[in-house]
């Protein structure tokens, strides 16, 4: 009786958690926000996002987003203190967006996202997440994170661990 | 045991169950708040499974049921998730944190949380079997 109850309740919760995952989540939840540097094949050399990012001697955080989230991300970033620890840049698949605090780069063919090894979300399409590059120009962390705007403290934790 | 004693024991068990469920619901909601339910499941299944295996061994060795049986799985869960408490206070994960019941590597087993769910059910089955044997012997 106890065993059946536990199997049913926990199995139901597990199934519910699986079926309510969002379209921008990683198909493999273990790969999403693992919280540890140098997972799998990392570190890897980081390709240039712009002329000055990444640069030797300073970490960088490359945010991969969608146009509809730029405003919120742009408003949230200055309050985190992240720009004091690392260069920041936002990469969008299409469209241009204004952001005073952080440069915004367009990546229409997805080559930047691919170069940074960003995984495709459940619903396919461009990734929403970020990659962290250390001061030697190496990718040390990358993850999909649809809730990145509300979890920017986590980005700071990862940058602090470099 | 008279009727009053049985009611008293039942009430105590009910209170422990309520407390255990409240703790786990609280932990679940704290993970959900950070969009990290996957991690709650992994550490819950791993921590409680480890506790149930230890409880089975201790009960079998002592020939009697474990006191406060609901506290052991919760303690196991808290040990398994402890690096997440550090993470929320600003400390990233490191490989040595596998000391906490495989906190890092348990996420990457084939089958992911489904595997740990089955391990948990096996561990619970083991503990319940040990209890049943002790009852048969009149030791529970």
Interface residues (C-beta under 8 A of the other chain):
Chain A: X2 X3 X6 X7 X10 X11 X13 X14 X17 X28 X29 X30 X32 X33 X34 X35 X36 X37 X146 X147 X151 X153 X154 X156 X157 X158 X160 X161
Chain B: X34 X35 X36 X37 X38 X41 X87 X90 X91 X92 X93 X94 X95 X104 X107 X108 X112 X113 X114 X117 X120 X121 X124 X125 X128
